Amino acid sequence: MEERVLVAVDVPLVGEERLKNWARLVENVDTSRSSGWAFEGPFIAAGGIQDVPAGSVLLVYGERGSRANPLSSARVYTVNTDSTLTLQAEAKGQAWARTLRDPIERLLGTSRGHLDLSHIPEHVLAEELRARGWKVDKP
């Protein structure tokens, strides 16, 4: 198992202290969900210094405004080896989670654009390619 280097980063607050604020190291995305629960990984404290693995994807959420009608805001950062954060994406409003889901998938390298065909036998794949006009030679 590869150990990742921990760096001390200042995890920002994106909302007001009196309202909801949280941060999460995103390790996986559940594409069947469009809420904040689509993002999987450990929660860490927002608004202070935290030791996190370099290269991590950090999601920070906060609320501003009144308790009765808060405005949601979220930002996605990558953690750099020099203890800085690079802003990758941000979203506001009720659709923040769905708005950030695809950019986070790309950062994690788990975009749904990749099609896993490993369960299909090679001869079936070869026949399909030949039927589409491709020349197929096995090395």
FILO-11946 format. One line per 4 residues: number of its first residue (from 1); for each residue x negated, y, z of C-alpha. Coordinates in pm, whole numbers. Layout:
BEGIN
NUM = X:Y:Z; ...
This chain:
BEGIN
1 = 0:0:0; -135:341:-99; -161:597:181; -82:952:85
5 = -273:1249:222; -75:1452:475; -85:1829:447; 58:2093:680
9 = 320:2301:499; 545:2581:617; 893:2448:537; 1107:2754:462
13 = 1457:2835:582; 1680:2916:286; 1977:3007:501; 2048:3195:821
17 = 1930:3041:1149; 2280:3046:1301; 2421:2831:1019; 2334:2489:877
21 = 1974:2438:759; 1789:2115:681; 1504:1977:476; 1447:1634:329
25 = 1158:1456:158; 1338:1307:-141; 1219:957:-229; 1513:838:-438
29 = 1830:968:-604; 2161:780:-600; 2310:880:-937; 2653:748:-840
33 = 2691:1044:-601; 2714:1415:-675; 2695:1544:-315; 2398:1603:-89
37 = 2413:1234:4; 2277:1152:-343; 1930:1236:-212; 1755:967:-9
41 = 1453:1006:215; 1359:1124:564; 1483:1452:707; 1224:1695:842
45 = 1266:2018:1036; 1308:2338:835; 1169:2673:941; 822:2575:1060
49 = 503:2381:996; 544:2010:914; 294:1743:809; 415:1591:481
53 = 255:1378:208; 96:1577:-74; 287:1529:-398; 621:1492:-220
57 = 947:1634:-348; 1097:1859:-80; 1464:1959:-81; 1556:2251:148
61 = 1921:2344:213; 2071:2638:398; 2384:2843:438; 2439:3220:451
65 = 2742:3433:524; 3020:3361:769; 3090:3035:947; 3437:3030:791
69 = 3308:3080:436; 2938:2991:410; 2744:3017:83; 2533:2707:17
73 = 2184:2744:-124; 1922:2478:-199; 1569:2477:-335; 1346:2198:-460
77 = 970:2219:-410; 672:1999:-480; 410:1978:-206; 59:2068:-323
81 = -266:1932:-182; -366:2283:-67; -62:2298:169; 138:2524:-60
85 = 481:2464:-212; 574:2507:-578; 936:2600:-644; 1078:2362:-908
89 = 1451:2438:-905; 1722:2612:-706; 2100:2619:-694; 2377:2797:-507
93 = 2743:2732:-445; 2950:2418:-406; 2791:2235:-700; 2432:2273:-570
97 = 2374:1898:-528; 2486:1795:-877; 2297:2088:-1026; 1972:1971:-863
101 = 2019:1596:-914; 1871:1576:-1267; 1569:1802:-1196; 1487:1597:-886
105 = 1517:1273:-1085; 1269:1411:-1338; 1026:1509:-1062; 1048:1160:-914
109 = 1007:998:-1255; 1334:809:-1214; 1535:977:-1486; 1817:770:-1625
113 = 1672:823:-1973; 1461:508:-1927; 1649:195:-2029; 1541:-129:-1861
117 = 1563:-412:-2116; 1346:-657:-1922; 1641:-889:-1860; 1696:-944:-2235
121 = 1495:-1230:-2389; 1223:-1119:-2632; 1364:-1317:-2924; 1700:-1139:-2888
125 = 1529:-799:-2889; 1320:-899:-3193; 1630:-1017:-3382; 1808:-689:-3309
129 = 1510:-485:-3432; 1484:-694:-3750; 1857:-645:-3810; 1792:-269:-3793
133 = 1517:-289:-4051; 1210:-301:-3825; 918:-532:-3888; 839:-720:-3567
137 = 512:-905:-3506; 421:-1047:-3168; 52:-991:-3083
